[in-house]
């Protein structure tokens, strides 16, 4: 007699997301799977200019840890993102699991891409805000413009607008690129 094993199909979009092969370029945004191509060269160049300074600052101050995309951040049952750069404070390190971060990082930097910019500026920004991400940065590689948002009373307030520069309130850190 052969015993049959019943395979249950995924019942939620999060289950579908979690069943995808490792390395799949997809995010779960407001319960919708959003696939995107690899980032453009300018996008990657900006990450390579910002991230080393960011990571060294965090390491030297011993205030937390950093991650760079692709890295899954599970914010709730309908949202799992891969932010470009994140900071997780020592107080929130317990949220780090083998498959990614389960909860809001303290700071996120998103470099816009043509295929995902509308999400970074819209849905994702709204989810970051309601999830409690303290500081959120948007970098536009088209003109190197930067916009920084800080969470005050559960609402984002724009506190910085510039070109080729990030000035983090949370980390007391600055970077030019």
Buried (B, 14 or more C-beta within 10 A) or exposed (E): EEEEEEEEEEEEBBEBBBEEEEEEBBBBBBEEBBEBEEBEEEBBBBBEBBBEBBBEBBEEEEBBBBBBBBBBBBBBEBBBBBBBBBBBBEEBEEBBEEEBBBBBBBBBBBBBBEBBBEBBBEBBBBBBBBBBBBBBBBBBBEEBBBBBBBBEEEEBEEBBEEEBBBBBEBBEBEBEB
